[in-house]
Amino acid sequence: MKDAVDWLGYTYYYIRCMKNPQVYSVDADDDDKLLTGHRANLIHTAASELEKCGLLKYERSSGLFQPTELGRIASHYYLTCYTVSSMS
């Protein structure tokens, strides 16, 4: 989880959120100037969605991710989680 939150901090999305938080529905919080909480929430939401589709095992207590075999295949062929879930 921490690595994913850190990685998101290097993206263009993060830069845009910092410049114009209202457009990206980011709550302006003085305690979270670097949007760490917002980034963690995005990662948690994405990991939960991938887990529902069977592409990832997500341990919420430790924040660890583990891809499943189906997740590796979907990644290799650029399949979305919605495509994979519709195949089940």
ZAMARGU-4260 file (C-alpha; in steps of 0.2 Angstrom, whole numbers, plus 5000, padded with zeros to 4 digits):
<rodrens>
0) 5000/5000/5000 | 5014/5012/5005 | 5023/5009/4989 | 5007/5012/4978 | 5003/5028/4988
5) 5021/5034/4985 | 5020/5029/4966 | 5004/5039/4964 | 5013/5054/4971 | 5024/5054/4955
10) 5010/5054/4942 | 5003/5068/4932 | 4986/5065/4941 | 4994/5070/4958 | 5001/5086/4950
15) 4984/5091/4943 | 4976/5087/4960 | 4988/5098/4969 | 4985/5112/4957 | 4966/5111/4956
20) 4959/5100/4969 | 4941/5105/4966 | 4941/5098/4949 | 4946/5081/4956 | 4935/5081/4971
25) 4949/5082/4983 | 4944/5089/5000 | 4956/5104/5004 | 4962/5098/5021 | 4976/5108/5030
30) 4982/5092/5039 | 4985/5083/5022 | 4994/5095/5011 | 5002/5081/5001 | 4986/5072/4998
35) 4992/5056/5006 | 4975/5052/5013 | 4967/5055/4996 | 4980/5044/4987 | 4978/5030/5000
40) 4959/5031/4998 | 4961/5029/4979 | 4973/5015/4981 | 4961/5006/4993 | 4946/5008/4982
45) 4956/5001/4967 | 4963/4987/4976 | 4945/4982/4983 | 4938/4983/4966 | 4952/4972/4959
50) 4949/4960/4973 | 4931/4959/4969 | 4935/4954/4951 | 4947/4940/4957 | 4963/4949/4951
55) 4971/4953/4967 | 4972/4947/4985 | 4971/4962/4997 | 4976/4961/5015 | 4968/4977/5022
60) 4976/4975/5039 | 4994/4975/5033 | 4991/4984/5016 | 4999/4970/5006 | 4994/4966/4988
65) 4996/4949/4980 | 4991/4947/4962 | 4981/4931/4957 | 4985/4920/4942 | 4970/4928/4933
70) 4977/4945/4938 | 4993/4941/4929 | 4984/4935/4914 | 4973/4950/4913 | 4988/4962/4915
75) 4998/4953/4901 | 4983/4955/4889 | 4978/4972/4896 | 4960/4966/4901 | 4950/4977/4912
80) 4943/4970/4928 | 4926/4973/4921 | 4930/4962/4906 | 4937/4948/4917 | 4922/4949/4929
85) 4910/4947/4914 | 4918/4931/4908 | 4914/4922/4925
</rodrens>
